[in-house]
Amino acid sequence: MMRRRSAFTILEILTVIGILGLLISIVLPTLTAARRQAKSNVCLSHLKNIGTGFELYLNENEDRFPPYRLTKLTPTTEDFYVNSYGRRAPRWHWFIETELGPVIDPTPFRHLPSGFGDEGLRIGREGTTMAHKVFTCPSLADDEFAMDVRDGAYGYNYQYLGNTRQDTNPDRWDNFPVGRHQIRNLGKTILLADSRGAGRRHGRHSFTLDPPRLAVERHAKRFGPDPHLITEGPGGGDLPPNLDRDTYAYSPAEARHTKRSNVLFTDTHAEAMTLVQLGYQISDGSTPTGVPKGTAIPVKEPESETYTANNKLWNGDAYDPIAEEHRPEEPGG
């Protein structure tokens, strides 16, 4: 008697393939979401570690927040400030001590004449490339930006906490130093956040973090870097046609974690928030011209029209009376 050989039919094989395809389509998005969440968690951990560094700095410097960049030791000093590592005009990262050491390997600066460790001389890539990853975000995959101290992951709430510009008066800093005692609500005042930077898709001067509304009550005169850095000189000239110049030079938070930005507050707790929760006014896609829908746009003062931008999570008070004066009326109000 002959035995019947068992085998899969074409229909059965197709059925199995279909089931496997369905399972993959279900599992892959879950794995992708889990991977994104893991990167977000690492980013939050980095921010908390930096927060510890800020605490140490505050404790050792009369509870004063660091400058966003210290070009001179006093506003009227003629010579550039050079730190103990040989870095000229150091950014805020250099003031934050971590167990990993300085944010950038200081060796190249130590072999130069005093005061010549500036980005203008570059010192190759060592001049701006960070030495360790605590100051960066794993969601930044672009090597041009991820490890660069100027164009990297996190921006500082400088207009309210450490604005050493001299735009208002050449004989004094606009808003520095700022003491911790001036912050009325530490748990609702932004210290650092994921930043987009000005001038490019992500980077260029992302170490500065602009608030939703220009902080005129703290003598701020402008957003982001100097406009000529965006459109002129080496590395400039990349302003896209028809794009609003002020928006392009703006340096807001970046919502790169599932439409949220990771934020460190001055009490050193960290959380993920949307741009709207952070107070930004969002473009509707029609104004300003050429600005994509959903983009954070700057609000300057004085303004006569209404706007939704609000600095209550930035100014230390957890309340923004200037924004309240310009807030649109509620429907039916």
N, C-alpha and C positions, 0 to 999 in steps of 0.2 A: 504494500500500500504506500502510495507516494505522500510525503508530507508537504503541506502547504507552507510556502515561505512567507513570513510576515514582513511587510515593508510599509513605509509611510506613503500615503498617496500625495499627489501634488497639492490637493486641497488642504490636507493636514499640514504640509510644510508651509504653505502660504498662510495658514491660520497661525502657526507658531511664529512666523516672521512678523506678522501683523501685531501679535501680542507683544513680542519683544520691542518692536518699534514704538508701540503705545507706552510700554513701561519706560523706555529711554526718554521719550518726550515728556514723561511725568517727572522722572528722576533728575534729568539734566538741569532744568530750571531751579530745582531745589538745591542741587549741588552748587550751581552758580550763585544763588542767593546766599548760601551758607559761606561760600568763599568771600563774597563781598562783605558779609557781616563780620567774618573773622578779621578782614583787613580793617574794618571800621573799629573793631575792638582793640586791635593793636595800636591804631592811631589814637584812640582814647587813652590807652596806657601811656603812650609817648607824651601826650599832653599833661597827664597827671605827674609824670616824672619831671617835666619842665616846670610844672607848678611848684614842686618841691624846691627846685632851683631858685625860683622867684622868691619863695619863702625865706630861703637862706640869704638871698641878696637883701631883702627887706630888713631882716633881722640885723644884718651887719652894716646897713646904711641908713640908720635913723628912720626906718619905716618909709623910705622914699622909693618910688618906682623908678626903674632904670630909664635912661633916655632911649628913644628909638634909634638914634645914632648920635654919637658925641663927636662933632667935628672940632670943637674948641673946648678947653677946660672951663672958660668963662665966656659969656657972650661977647665981651670986648677984647678978648685975647687975639693977637694977630697970628700966632703960630697954631698949626694943627695939633690936635690932641693925639698922642700916640700912647697906647696902653703898654703894660709891662711885657707883653709878648712881641711888641714891635708893630702891631697893627695900627695904622693911621685911620682915624675917624671910624672906630669900630661900631658895628650895629649891635642891637640889643642882645643878640645871642652871646656875644663875648662877655657880657656882664653876669650871665647865669652859670654858676658853677654846677657841674655834674660830676658823678664819680668816674666818668669816662674822660674827663679832662676838657681842654678848650674845644670849642665848636669846630675849629679848623686847626690842623697841624701847624704850630707856630714856627717850625724850623725855617721855612723860606724867608720869613720876615726878620728873623734873627741874624741872617747873613747879609742884610741890606743896611745901608746907612740909615740912621734914625729918622723915622717919619716917611720912609719911601714905600711902606707896605700898603699901597693904595691900589684899587682896581684899575686906575688909569695906567699902571705899569703891569698889571695882570699877574706877573710872576707865574706865568703859565696857568694851568688849571688849578694849581694849588692855592691861588689867591682867593678863590671863592668856594672851592669844593669842600664840603663839610667832612670831618674825619669819622663821624659815627652817625648812626641812623636815628638817635633819639629825637633829633630835630626835624625829622622828615616823616612822611606819610606813605605807607605801603601801597596806597591806591594811585600814587604818582608813578607811572611806569616810564615816563619820558626822562631819559638820562640827562637831557639838557637842563631840566628843571629840578628833578627830584632831590639831588644832593647839593644844589647851589644855595649858598647862604643868602643871596640877594633875591633869587627867583624861585625859592623852594616852597615848602608846604604851609608854614604857619605865619600869620600876620599879627602884629601887635596893635592894640587899641591905642595908638600913639597920640591922636588928637586930644584925648582926655587924660592919658596917663603919662605921656612923656614926649611932648612935641617940642623938640629943640630947634625947630625952624625959627627964623627971625623975620618973618614976613610982615608982621605988624609994626615992629620997632627994631631997628638994627642993633640997638644997645641992650636988648634983652631977649630971652627965649620966649616963644609964644605961650607955652604951657609946660614949664619944667622948672624945678622939680615939683612933683605931686606927691603929697604924703598920704599914707594909708588912712589917716584920720579924716581926710577929706572925702573918703568914700563912705556914704551913708548906708549903703546896702551892698556888702561884699558878695553876697550870694546871688545878686542880680546885676552884677557889673562885669562885662566881658573883659577878659585879659588878652587871650589869644583865640584864634579860630582858624580853621582851614581857609586859606586865602587863594584868590584867583590871580591877583596881581594885575598890573596895568600893561597895556600895549600889545599883548599877545593872547593866544587862546588860553594859556594858563599863566605863564611866568612874567618876568620883568617887574622888579620892585614889589614882589608879593610879601616881603618882610614887613611892609606897611599895610595896615588893615583900616580901610576907610569906613566910618560909620554911615548909616543911611542918610543923615542930614549933616551938611557941613557944620562943624562945631564952632559957629561964630561966637558963642558965649565963652569959648576958651581961646579966642583970638585966631582961630584957624582961618586962613585966607584961600586955601586951595586943597584939592584932592590930589592923591597920588604923587608921582614924581613931577619934575618940571616938564611942561608940555614939549619943550624942544627935544627932550630925550626920547620922545615918542616918534617925532617926525624928522629930526635932523641928526647929523653926526654919525659916527660909526655905529652900526647896528640899528640905526633909525630908518625912517622912510618906509615903515611897514604898515602905515595907516591904510586900512582897506578903503576903497572908493565909497563915497557917500555915507560912511559911518560917522555918527556923531562923535566929534573929537573929545568932548568932555567925558562921554561915557566910555570911550576907549582908554582914556587915561585914568579912569576910576579903578580903585583897588578894593572891591568888596569881598565879603566871605564867599567861599565856593561850596556849593552843595554837591559834593562829589560822592557822598555816601548815601545812595538811594534817595536822591533829592534832599539830602540833609547835610548840614555842615557840623562837624564836631567842634565844640566850643569849650574853652577853659575859662572859668570865672575867677574873680579875684580871691574867693575863699578856697580856691584850688579844686573845686568839684568840676566835673566835666560831663557834658551831655550832647546829644545830637539834636539839632533844631533846623527847621526850614528857614529859608530866607525871609519869608513873611513873618515868622515868629521872631526873627532877629530885628525886625523893624524896617526892612528894605521896601522901597517902592518898586514895583515890578512893571516892566513895559508890557503894554497890551498888544504889541506888534505893529501899532500904527504910529506911535510917537515914543521917543524921538525917531526920526526917519532912519531906516536901515538897521535899527536895533531889534534883534529877534525877540519874539514874545517870550516872557518869562525871565528876561534879563534884569538884574538889579541895576537901577539907574540912580545917579546922584541927584540930590536936591540941594540947591544953593540958597543962601540967604543974602539980602532980604527977598522974600517972595510974596507976591500979592495973591497968587492963585492958591487953591487948595491942594493938598497932597496927603499921602498916607504914610510917608516916611516918619519914623519915630525913633528917637535916640534913648529911650528910657532904660534900655539894657546896656547902655554905653557910658552914660554921663555920671554914674555913681549914685544917682538919686532914685532910680527906679520910677522916674516920672519925668516927662518932657513937656513943660509948659509951652514952649515955642511951637512944638508940633501940634499941641492941642488947639492953639489959636488958628491953625490953618487946616484942621481936620475937616473933611467934607461932612456936611450935615447928613444925619441918618434919614433914610427915606421916610417921608411923612413928618419929619421933624421941623 
